[in-house]
Amino acid sequence: MYTVLVISVIIVIVVLLLAVLTTSKAYQYKHTVDPIDDNPYVKNPNDNSNENENQNK
């Protein structure tokens, strides 16, 4: 019975250690954000090309 308990505790410690290491590495990751100028889904007030195309139709 003690063998199962010791193996279970070792598994719990290994899983906890891996979770802490993974979380620590995730917080160190450098995230980047694309500039608004490169985003095709944001309407640029200086760009009238779509408005001109819609008015000509």
PyMOL commands that place a pseudoatom at each C-alpha (Angstrom):
pseudoatom trace, name=CA, resn=MET, resi=1, chain=A, elem=C, hetatm=0, pos=[0.000, 0.000, 0.000]
pseudoatom trace, name=CA, resn=TYR, resi=2, chain=A, elem=C, hetatm=0, pos=[2.832, 2.407, 0.782]
pseudoatom trace, name=CA, resn=THR, resi=3, chain=A, elem=C, hetatm=0, pos=[4.317, 1.727, -2.645]
pseudoatom trace, name=CA, resn=VAL, resi=4, chain=A, elem=C, hetatm=0, pos=[1.175, 3.011, -4.376]
pseudoatom trace, name=CA, resn=LEU, resi=5, chain=A, elem=C, hetatm=0, pos=[1.114, 6.059, -2.094]
pseudoatom trace, name=CA, resn=VAL, resi=6, chain=A, elem=C, hetatm=0, pos=[4.766, 6.908, -2.808]
pseudoatom trace, name=CA, resn=ILE, resi=7, chain=A, elem=C, hetatm=0, pos=[4.310, 6.488, -6.563]
pseudoatom trace, name=CA, resn=SER, resi=8, chain=A, elem=C, hetatm=0, pos=[1.173, 8.656, -6.448]
pseudoatom trace, name=CA, resn=VAL, resi=9, chain=A, elem=C, hetatm=0, pos=[2.981, 11.415, -4.542]
pseudoatom trace, name=CA, resn=ILE, resi=10, chain=A, elem=C, hetatm=0, pos=[5.870, 11.320, -7.022]
pseudoatom trace, name=CA, resn=ILE, resi=11, chain=A, elem=C, hetatm=0, pos=[3.452, 11.611, -9.952]
pseudoatom trace, name=CA, resn=VAL, resi=12, chain=A, elem=C, hetatm=0, pos=[1.664, 14.553, -8.296]
pseudoatom trace, name=CA, resn=ILE, resi=13, chain=A, elem=C, hetatm=0, pos=[4.981, 16.333, -7.669]
pseudoatom trace, name=CA, resn=VAL, resi=14, chain=A, elem=C, hetatm=0, pos=[6.123, 15.786, -11.279]
pseudoatom trace, name=CA, resn=VAL, resi=15, chain=A, elem=C, hetatm=0, pos=[2.819, 17.077, -12.698]
pseudoatom trace, name=CA, resn=LEU, resi=16, chain=A, elem=C, hetatm=0, pos=[2.906, 20.125, -10.396]
pseudoatom trace, name=CA, resn=LEU, resi=17, chain=A, elem=C, hetatm=0, pos=[6.510, 20.855, -11.370]
pseudoatom trace, name=CA, resn=LEU, resi=18, chain=A, elem=C, hetatm=0, pos=[5.698, 20.605, -15.087]
pseudoatom trace, name=CA, resn=ALA, resi=19, chain=A, elem=C, hetatm=0, pos=[2.677, 22.897, -14.662]
pseudoatom trace, name=CA, resn=VAL, resi=20, chain=A, elem=C, hetatm=0, pos=[4.769, 25.511, -12.848]
pseudoatom trace, name=CA, resn=LEU, resi=21, chain=A, elem=C, hetatm=0, pos=[7.535, 25.353, -15.460]
pseudoatom trace, name=CA, resn=THR, resi=22, chain=A, elem=C, hetatm=0, pos=[5.066, 25.624, -18.339]
pseudoatom trace, name=CA, resn=THR, resi=23, chain=A, elem=C, hetatm=0, pos=[3.277, 28.586, -16.759]
pseudoatom trace, name=CA, resn=SER, resi=24, chain=A, elem=C, hetatm=0, pos=[6.561, 30.316, -16.032]
pseudoatom trace, name=CA, resn=LYS, resi=25, chain=A, elem=C, hetatm=0, pos=[7.703, 29.896, -19.635]
pseudoatom trace, name=CA, resn=ALA, resi=26, chain=A, elem=C, hetatm=0, pos=[4.341, 31.159, -20.941]
pseudoatom trace, name=CA, resn=TYR, resi=27, chain=A, elem=C, hetatm=0, pos=[4.647, 34.386, -18.938]
pseudoatom trace, name=CA, resn=GLN, resi=28, chain=A, elem=C, hetatm=0, pos=[8.135, 34.975, -20.385]
pseudoatom trace, name=CA, resn=TYR, resi=29, chain=A, elem=C, hetatm=0, pos=[6.859, 34.789, -23.982]
pseudoatom trace, name=CA, resn=LYS, resi=30, chain=A, elem=C, hetatm=0, pos=[7.032, 38.138, -25.824]
pseudoatom trace, name=CA, resn=HIS, resi=31, chain=A, elem=C, hetatm=0, pos=[3.704, 38.872, -27.522]
pseudoatom trace, name=CA, resn=THR, resi=32, chain=A, elem=C, hetatm=0, pos=[3.537, 41.224, -30.495]
pseudoatom trace, name=CA, resn=VAL, resi=33, chain=A, elem=C, hetatm=0, pos=[0.639, 43.195, -31.917]
pseudoatom trace, name=CA, resn=ASP, resi=34, chain=A, elem=C, hetatm=0, pos=[0.262, 44.117, -35.577]
pseudoatom trace, name=CA, resn=PRO, resi=35, chain=A, elem=C, hetatm=0, pos=[0.087, 47.841, -36.296]
pseudoatom trace, name=CA, resn=ILE, resi=36, chain=A, elem=C, hetatm=0, pos=[-3.367, 49.173, -37.165]
pseudoatom trace, name=CA, resn=ASP, resi=37, chain=A, elem=C, hetatm=0, pos=[-2.132, 50.252, -40.613]
pseudoatom trace, name=CA, resn=ASP, resi=38, chain=A, elem=C, hetatm=0, pos=[-1.558, 46.612, -41.616]
pseudoatom trace, name=CA, resn=ASN, resi=39, chain=A, elem=C, hetatm=0, pos=[-4.965, 45.396, -40.433]
pseudoatom trace, name=CA, resn=PRO, resi=40, chain=A, elem=C, hetatm=0, pos=[-7.339, 45.006, -43.408]
pseudoatom trace, name=CA, resn=TYR, resi=41, chain=A, elem=C, hetatm=0, pos=[-10.404, 44.810, -41.139]
pseudoatom trace, name=CA, resn=VAL, resi=42, chain=A, elem=C, hetatm=0, pos=[-10.004, 48.270, -39.620]
pseudoatom trace, name=CA, resn=LYS, resi=43, chain=A, elem=C, hetatm=0, pos=[-11.437, 51.094, -41.693]
pseudoatom trace, name=CA, resn=ASN, resi=44, chain=A, elem=C, hetatm=0, pos=[-8.797, 53.727, -42.356]
pseudoatom trace, name=CA, resn=PRO, resi=45, chain=A, elem=C, hetatm=0, pos=[-10.346, 57.235, -42.484]
pseudoatom trace, name=CA, resn=ASN, resi=46, chain=A, elem=C, hetatm=0, pos=[-7.744, 58.356, -45.055]
pseudoatom trace, name=CA, resn=ASP, resi=47, chain=A, elem=C, hetatm=0, pos=[-8.523, 55.506, -47.438]
pseudoatom trace, name=CA, resn=ASN, resi=48, chain=A, elem=C, hetatm=0, pos=[-11.495, 56.365, -49.684]
pseudoatom trace, name=CA, resn=SER, resi=49, chain=A, elem=C, hetatm=0, pos=[-10.915, 53.648, -52.290]
pseudoatom trace, name=CA, resn=ASN, resi=50, chain=A, elem=C, hetatm=0, pos=[-13.795, 51.462, -51.065]
pseudoatom trace, name=CA, resn=GLU, resi=51, chain=A, elem=C, hetatm=0, pos=[-16.194, 54.413, -50.880]
pseudoatom trace, name=CA, resn=ASN, resi=52, chain=A, elem=C, hetatm=0, pos=[-15.350, 55.465, -54.422]
pseudoatom trace, name=CA, resn=GLU, resi=53, chain=A, elem=C, hetatm=0, pos=[-15.893, 51.943, -55.721]
pseudoatom trace, name=CA, resn=ASN, resi=54, chain=A, elem=C, hetatm=0, pos=[-19.281, 51.693, -53.987]
pseudoatom trace, name=CA, resn=GLN, resi=55, chain=A, elem=C, hetatm=0, pos=[-20.439, 55.068, -55.342]
pseudoatom trace, name=CA, resn=ASN, resi=56, chain=A, elem=C, hetatm=0, pos=[-19.595, 54.122, -58.930]
pseudoatom trace, name=CA, resn=LYS, resi=57, chain=A, elem=C, hetatm=0, pos=[-21.748, 50.983, -58.879]
for i in range(1, 57): cmd.bond("trace and resi %d" % i, "trace and resi %d" % (i + 1))
show_as sticks, trace
zoom trace
